[in-house]
Every structure is written in structure tokens, then in C-alpha cells.
Amino acid sequence: MLLNCDMGESEDLWFNGTHKELIKLVDQVSISCGAHAGSDRLIKETIESAILNKKSIGAHPSYPDRENFGRKSLNLSTEKVLISLHQQLLWLKNCTSSLGGVLEYIKPHGAFYHDCTTNAELREGLYSILKELKLNIPMPNIWLDWRVAWKNAVVCGIPLALYALWIEMGRQVSQ
């Protein structure tokens, strides 16, 4: 089992040293693509630290929603969401490769992750973006039924990663 942590989201947790220590303890670092949180500097430093500590680097794209930390579904057209996702993934891919790293997986964030469980157009659009950017990287099971996830991954030609447990610490979700 691999231990995963979302990073590149909190300036406070990075610059006070908490995430710099935590990164040493995890196997995978899901790094914000900048749409819901994180500055260019924070994200690049997180990538550098992940490389230095020999951690698996993953993309953590989301809705472009800093106000709500990507936690709320946005009333945007699928086209606008997919344009944003393309920009996020291309930017993180280029940042990571320019620093000597490689994106190894993708883990969608927040409301975008949850909306993908019910919106086939978003899922398929995300798969298309991954193919276009030549990112043949595993995608987490974003369906409630793993059999549906497996079928969709095979049809789209994208590897699938199954998560056993997902815990998020340090964030309060307001209703």
C-alpha cells in the first residue's frame, strides 16, 4: 500500500516546515495544478522536494475555484472546464519535466473528482486530455463501482489505480 498526500496547496504548511517534513514520510505526492490553491513558487518547490526525496509525483487538477478551494461544483460549460484542465495538466507536466521529474499519476481534486463520478462527459474529456498530452498515467477509480471504472479505463486505454482508503486532514468542509 502506498501513502499519498496532497501538497502544493498550502503556503502556511509548506513554509512553516510541516509539509517539508511530511513529504519524507509519504510515497506519493499529489501536487496542485494551481487552479484551486498554490502559487507557482510553492508548486515548483514541492516538485523539487518530491524529486529530491524520490517520491512519485502526481497531478492534482481541479475546478478553477480558489474561493472555495475547489470544493464546490461550478456552473461552467464542460468545454470551459476541459480547457482549464488541459492548461493545468500541461503546465504541471512542463514544470515537472523542466525540474527533472515525471508525472506518474493523476488524482482529481474536490468537487471535480466527485462530479466525474456522475458526469461521463467530464470523465471522457479528462481521458482525452491525458491522451492528447501523452500522459499514459494511472487514474484513480473515480466511479463508485470498480467494475465500471475498469471497463471505462480499458475502453479509453488509460491505466487505473484503485484506492483502498482516502483520508484528508486539516481541512474543514463547510456546507
Residue pairs with C-beta under 8 A, 6 or more apart in sequence:
1 164
2 27
2 28
2 56
3 25
3 26
3 27
3 28
4 26
4 27
4 28
4 29
4 30
4 58
4 107
4 163
5 19
5 22
5 23
5 26
5 28
5 29
5 30
6 30
6 32
6 60
6 107
6 109
6 168
7 14
7 19
7 22
7 23
7 29
7 30
7 31
7 32
7 46
7 50
8 14
8 31
8 32
8 37
8 38
8 42
8 43
8 46
8 47
8 60
9 32
9 36
9 37
9 38
9 60
9 69
10 19
10 37
10 38
10 170
11 38
11 39
11 42
13 19
13 170
14 20
14 42
14 45
14 46
19 46
20 49
23 29
23 46
23 49
23 50
23 53
23 55
24 53
26 55
27 55
27 56
28 55
28 56
28 57
28 58
28 104
28 105
29 46
29 50
29 55
29 56
29 57
29 58
30 58
30 59
30 60
30 105
30 107
30 109
31 38
31 43
31 46
31 47
31 50
31 57
31 58
31 59
31 60
31 92
31 96
32 38
32 43
32 60
32 62
32 109
33 43
33 59
33 60
33 61
33 62
33 88
33 89
33 91
33 92
34 40
34 43
34 88
34 91
34 92
35 61
35 62
35 63
35 64
35 65
35 66
35 70
35 84
35 88
36 62
36 63
36 64
36 65
36 66
36 69
36 70
36 109
36 110
37 66
37 69
37 70
38 46
43 92
43 95
44 95
44 99
47 57
47 95
47 96
47 99
47 101
48 99
50 56
50 57
50 101
51 57
51 99
51 100
51 101
56 104
56 105
57 96
57 101
57 102
57 103
57 104
58 103
58 104
58 105
58 106
58 107
58 137
59 88
59 89
59 92
59 93
59 103
59 105
59 106
59 107
59 135
59 137
60 106
60 107
60 108
60 109
61 85
61 88
61 89
61 92
61 106
61 108
61 109
61 112
62 70
62 88
62 108
62 109
62 110
62 111
62 112
63 70
63 72
63 73
63 74
63 76
63 81
63 84
63 110
63 111
63 112
64 74
64 84
65 71
65 72
65 74
65 111
69 110
69 171
70 109
70 110
70 111
70 112
71 110
71 111
71 173
72 111
73 111
73 114
73 115
74 81
74 111
78 119
78 121
78 122
78 125
81 112
81 122
81 125
82 122
82 125
82 126
82 128
82 129
85 112
85 125
85 126
85 129
86 129
86 132
86 133
89 106
89 129
89 130
89 133
89 135
90 133
92 103
93 103
93 133
93 135
96 102
96 103
103 135
103 137
104 137
104 138
105 137
105 138
105 139
105 140
105 161
106 126
106 130
106 135
106 137
106 138
106 139
106 140
107 113
107 140
108 116
108 126
108 140
108 142
112 122
113 142
115 122
116 122
116 123
116 126
116 142
117 142
117 143
117 144
123 142
123 152
124 156
126 139
127 139
127 152
127 156
127 158
130 136
130 137
130 139
130 158
131 156
131 157
131 158
136 157
136 158
136 159
137 158
137 159
138 158
138 159
138 160
138 161
139 153
139 158
139 159
139 160
139 161
140 160
140 161
140 162
140 163
141 149
141 160
141 161
141 162
141 163
142 149
143 149
143 152
146 162
149 160
149 162
150 160
153 159
153 160
